Amino acid sequence: MNYGGIFLYYRNMEVLTLENNADSEQDRCLRQKAAPVKNINDEIRQTARKMIDIMHDGKGVGLAGPQVGLLKRIFVTHAEGDDVRVFVNPSIIWTSQEQANIEEGCLSIPGFYAVVKRPGKIKIQAWNEKGRAFTLEVSGMLSRVIQHEYDHLEGILFIDRISEEKREKFLAKLKKTAGKEKQKKPAAI
């Protein structure tokens, strides 16, 4: 369902998974740039709480609006050793020259992991769920999680940051798996 460019799947609030199908509404949602949140209100706070629950239920460390069908600039994180955080309308304002290669996975691409090269440190500005602006300079796992979730707001998946050869192998495997799933489903009556 589309309403003014904002997908409304998020009412059911479940994680969208990549299907590798250009006709798939899920794939289109995961690949679209999210719009700014206009008002940080009770609806946004409730959405953030639901996203935190889904992130924890999925054993994830981050979850972005587009992953639950909400094309708004919001994501949540809970990196090991850190508090739960909510980022609304974030902007990465600085990245270090130093790069780090670390394995990543994604709730929207279950079962696939790959090493991704990203800046080791970043500085980010955002608003929290209470509407308070903040700036963080972070490194390590929290930096990694923030960059991964920020990419979701830009319509970028972590597989876009791996070698073309690895990405093509993964997408071919995904397409093959999807074809088998369709064959297993009984015909509609």
C-alpha positions in Angstrom: 0.0 0.0 0.0 1.3 3.4 -0.9 0.1 6.7 0.5 1.9 9.8 -0.7 5.2 7.9 -1.2 5.2 6.5 2.3 4.6 2.8 2.6 2.3 1.9 5.4 3.3 -1.7 6.1 4.6 -0.6 9.4 1.2 -0.7 11.0 1.7 -4.5 11.2 5.3 -3.8 12.2 7.2 -6.8 11.0 10.7 -6.9 9.4 10.7 -6.8 5.5 13.1 -9.2 3.9 14.9 -8.8 0.6 13.3 -10.9 -2.2 15.6 -9.7 -5.0 12.6 -8.9 -7.1 12.2 -5.4 -8.7 8.4 -5.9 -8.7 8.3 -6.7 -4.9 6.9 -3.9 -2.8 9.1 -5.1 0.0 12.2 -4.7 -2.1 11.1 -1.2 -3.4 10.6 -0.1 0.2 14.0 -1.4 1.3 15.6 0.4 -1.7 13.9 3.8 -1.3 15.3 6.8 0.5 13.3 7.7 3.7 11.7 11.0 4.2 12.3 13.2 7.3 10.1 12.8 10.3 8.1 16.1 10.6 7.0 15.8 14.2 8.4 13.8 17.1 5.2 13.0 18.8 3.5 10.1 20.6 3.1 8.2 17.3 6.8 8.3 16.6 7.6 7.3 20.3 5.2 4.4 20.0 6.8 3.4 16.6 10.3 3.6 18.2 9.1 1.3 21.1 7.7 -1.2 18.6 10.9 -1.1 16.6 13.0 -1.8 19.7 10.8 -4.8 20.6 11.1 -6.2 17.0 14.9 -5.6 17.1 15.2 -7.5 20.3 12.8 -10.2 19.2 15.0 -10.7 16.1 18.2 -10.7 18.1 19.3 -7.7 16.2 21.4 -4.7 17.3 19.7 -2.1 15.0 16.5 -1.6 13.0 15.6 1.2 10.6 12.2 2.5 9.6 12.3 1.2 6.0 13.0 -2.3 7.4 9.5 -2.3 8.9 7.9 -0.6 5.9 8.1 3.0 7.3 9.8 5.3 4.9 10.7 7.8 7.6 14.2 8.7 8.9 14.2 6.9 12.2 16.3 4.0 13.5 16.9 2.3 16.8 20.1 0.6 18.1 21.2 -1.6 21.0 24.9 -2.4 20.5 26.5 -4.6 23.1 27.7 -2.6 26.1 25.5 0.4 25.1 22.0 1.6 26.0 19.1 1.4 23.6 19.1 4.5 21.4 16.6 6.2 19.1 17.8 8.3 16.2 15.3 10.6 14.4 16.4 12.5 11.3 20.0 11.6 11.8 22.9 13.1 9.8 26.4 11.6 9.8 28.5 14.8 9.9 32.0 13.3 10.1 33.8 10.0 9.3 37.3 9.0 10.1 39.9 8.2 7.4 40.6 5.0 9.3 38.6 2.1 7.9 37.6 -1.2 9.6 36.6 -4.5 7.9 34.0 -6.2 10.1 31.4 -8.9 9.3 27.8 -7.7 9.1 24.4 -9.3 8.9 20.9 -7.8 8.6 17.4 -8.7 9.8 16.2 -7.9 6.3 18.7 -10.4 4.7 18.5 -13.3 7.2 21.3 -15.9 7.1 23.7 -13.9 5.0 26.9 -12.4 6.5 29.8 -10.6 4.8 32.7 -8.4 5.7 32.0 -4.7 5.0 34.6 -1.9 5.0 33.4 1.2 6.8 34.9 4.2 8.6 36.1 3.2 12.1 34.7 6.4 13.8 31.8 8.7 13.0 30.1 11.7 14.4 26.3 11.8 14.1 23.6 14.4 14.9 20.0 13.4 15.5 17.0 13.9 17.7 15.9 11.3 20.3 12.3 10.1 20.8 11.8 13.0 23.3 12.6 15.6 20.6 16.0 16.4 22.1 18.9 17.1 19.7 22.2 15.3 20.3 25.6 14.7 18.8 27.6 11.6 19.3 31.2 10.7 18.3 31.5 6.9 18.3 33.7 4.1 17.3 33.6 0.3 17.5 30.4 -1.7 17.3 28.1 1.3 17.8 29.7 3.2 15.0 29.2 0.1 12.7 25.5 -0.3 13.7 24.8 3.4 13.2 26.3 3.4 9.7 24.5 0.2 8.8 21.1 1.6 9.9 21.8 5.0 8.4 22.4 3.2 5.0 18.8 1.8 5.3 17.5 5.4 5.5 19.3 6.0 2.2 17.9 2.9 0.5 21.3 1.1 0.7 21.7 -2.5 2.0 25.0 -3.8 3.3 25.2 -6.2 0.3 25.7 -3.0 -1.8 29.0 -2.4 0.0 30.5 -5.8 -0.7 32.3 -7.0 -3.9 30.1 -7.3 -7.0 31.2 -11.0 -7.3 30.0 -11.8 -3.7 26.8 -9.8 -4.2 25.9 -11.5 -7.5 26.5 -15.0 -5.9 24.3 -14.1 -3.0 21.5 -12.6 -5.2 21.6 -15.7 -7.5 21.3 -17.9 -4.5 18.4 -15.8 -3.1 16.6 -15.9 -6.5 17.0 -19.7 -6.6 15.7 -20.1 -3.1 12.7 -17.9 -3.9 11.9 -20.0 -6.9 11.9 -23.2 -4.8 9.6 -21.5 -2.3 7.1 -20.7 -5.0 7.2 -24.3 -6.2 6.4 -25.6 -2.7 3.3 -23.4 -2.3 0.0 -25.1 -3.2 -2.1 -23.5 -6.0 -4.7 -21.0 -4.8 -8.3 -22.3 -5.0 
